[in-house]
Amino acid sequence: MHELALTEGILKVVSSEQQKNGFSRVLEIDLRIGEVSGVIPACIEEFFPLAAKGTPAEGARLVMHTVPAAFECLCCGYKGAIKKHSACCPACGSTQIKMTAGREFFVENIVVE
């Protein structure tokens, strides 16, 4: 149920931007959500209308962009995806890999009027 806290965090970002830029209404909020971030987009969508009620973001459209998991092999330099539930480089078989994308969760853009 941490998605409620995350949804409230989205609204704090919107509020901060409103104070800086003075807009009256939010039309759209674009989010980047990594596929292994642990965030459940459907829960964000469910909590958002309730959390946004009475704020400039009330009625705003949420647009969620999934960021696929990506890895880099520290042995051969491979960059890209690996098989799910694998911890090996698909090019050389090394286990010395690091995740370079897929854990993100942030507000990328806010469309306002």
C-alpha positions in Angstrom: 0.0 0.0 0.0 3.0 2.3 -0.4 1.5 3.5 -3.6 -0.8 5.9 -1.6 2.4 7.5 -0.2 3.9 7.6 -3.7 0.7 9.2 -5.0 0.9 11.8 -2.3 4.5 12.4 -3.3 3.4 13.1 -6.9 1.0 15.7 -5.6 3.8 17.3 -3.5 5.9 17.6 -6.7 2.9 19.3 -8.4 2.3 21.6 -5.5 6.0 22.6 -5.5 5.9 23.3 -9.2 2.7 25.3 -8.8 4.3 27.5 -6.1 7.3 28.1 -8.5 5.3 28.7 -11.7 1.9 29.9 -10.6 -0.3 27.7 -12.8 -4.0 27.1 -11.9 -4.7 23.6 -13.2 -2.9 20.4 -14.1 -4.1 18.7 -17.2 -1.6 15.8 -17.4 1.1 14.2 -15.3 3.7 12.0 -17.0 5.4 9.4 -14.8 8.4 7.2 -15.4 8.0 3.8 -13.6 10.8 1.2 -13.8 9.6 -2.3 -14.4 11.4 -3.5 -11.3 10.7 -0.5 -9.2 8.1 -2.3 -7.1 5.5 0.4 -8.0 2.1 -1.0 -9.1 0.8 1.5 -11.7 -2.8 0.3 -11.3 -2.7 1.3 -7.6 -1.4 4.7 -8.4 -4.3 5.1 -10.9 -6.7 4.0 -8.2 -5.4 6.3 -5.4 -4.8 9.4 -7.6 -8.4 10.7 -8.0 -9.0 10.6 -4.2 -5.6 12.1 -3.3 -5.9 14.8 -5.9 -9.4 15.9 -4.9 -9.4 19.6 -4.2 -6.0 20.2 -5.6 -4.9 21.7 -9.0 -4.3 18.1 -10.1 -7.9 17.1 -9.6 -9.1 15.6 -12.9 -5.6 15.4 -14.4 -4.7 12.6 -16.7 -1.9 10.3 -15.5 0.4 9.0 -18.3 2.6 6.2 -17.1 5.7 5.2 -19.1 7.3 1.9 -18.2 11.1 1.9 -18.2 12.4 -1.6 -19.0 15.2 -3.1 -16.9 18.6 -2.8 -18.5 21.9 -4.1 -17.5 25.6 -3.7 -18.2 28.1 -6.5 -18.0 31.3 -5.4 -16.2 33.3 -8.2 -18.0 32.4 -7.9 -21.7 30.6 -4.5 -21.8 27.2 -5.9 -23.0 24.4 -3.4 -22.5 20.7 -4.4 -22.6 18.2 -6.8 -21.2 18.8 -10.2 -19.6 16.4 -13.1 -19.2 14.0 -12.8 -16.3 15.1 -14.4 -13.1 18.7 -14.6 -14.5 21.8 -13.0 -13.0 24.0 -13.7 -16.0 25.2 -11.8 -19.0 23.5 -13.2 -22.1 26.7 -12.5 -24.1 29.4 -14.0 -21.9 27.7 -15.7 -19.0 29.4 -13.5 -16.4 27.5 -12.8 -13.1 29.3 -9.4 -12.9 26.4 -7.3 -14.1 24.9 -4.1 -12.9 21.4 -2.7 -13.4 21.4 0.6 -15.3 17.7 1.2 -15.7 14.4 -0.2 -14.4 14.2 1.1 -10.8 13.0 4.6 -11.7 9.9 6.3 -10.3 9.6 10.0 -11.0 7.4 12.8 -12.4 8.8 13.5 -15.9 6.5 16.2 -17.1 3.5 18.2 -15.9 1.1 19.7 -18.5 -0.7 22.7 -17.0 -3.0 25.5 -18.0 
